[in-house]
Amino acid sequence: MLKEIQMGLRACVLLASKICQFICYVLRKSVRAAIQHQTVRYELIPLSPMSKHRLSIVRRKVLVLDLDETLIHSYHDGVLRPTVKPGTPPDFVIKVIIDRHPVRFFVHKRPHVDFFLEIVSQWYDLVIFTASMEIYGAAVTDKLDNKRGILRRRYYRQHCTLEFGSYTKDLSALHGDLSSIFILDNSPAAYRSFPDNAVPIKSWFYDPTDTALLNMLPVLDALRFVGDVRSVLSRNLHLHRLW
């Protein structure tokens, strides 16, 4: 009789422990969602007649966006030490087949990325250019696009060039006019050949208080009015740390 009571108590404790773990998981996910998807505003003030005229005489520009550590961070099943705190719920999970093996990627969106994409898509033609494999990059981009049709143009690892052990991205192959294209990327090596066409951004792994994408909006808002992006971005060469 005593043994049965002890077994029953162990079962109750185990069940209570699992319930507590589930409640904690749900609470962490809710808090994270509240932080990451809090209402954010960037005032889109109506353009003055002069600003409208300026936009009418300059070419609409192309903004190239990197994925990993710029817009998102992810890790897969085989990672022994993920950079994200264990138990932190991802924003979404994608399942792909790599070398005939199913792999799950747990993807975390950089804070305010949805709002960021919504705003910059009104100013620029957006291009995703990632050094990741297409099967992974396409799935992540589909999730970020969320059927809005703003991330239709995409380039992957096969479109990169392997130089000095890292993948570089040829912006001239994307757009014939280098005065009207620039890239937002956390890796200076990726735009080694085009430092005058790049906006550096700090790598993001997991910080729910990060505001880097929001901080980019005033700069990106202004760049759409210039005749040649290189006339402005060439002043930031000291930020790239190319070598």
Secondary structure, DSSP 8 states (H G I E B T S, - for coil): -HHHHHHHHHHHHHHHHHHHHHHHHHHHHHHHHHHHT-----------HHHHHHHHHS---EEEE--BTTTEEEEETT-SS-SS-TT---SEEEEEEETTEEEEEEEEE-TTHHHHHHHHTTTSEEEEE-SS-HHHHHHHHHHHHTTSSS--EEE-GGGSEEETTEEE--GGGT-S-GGGEEEEES-GGGGTT-GGGEEE----SS-TT--HHHHHHHHHHHHTT-S-THHHHGGGGGGT---
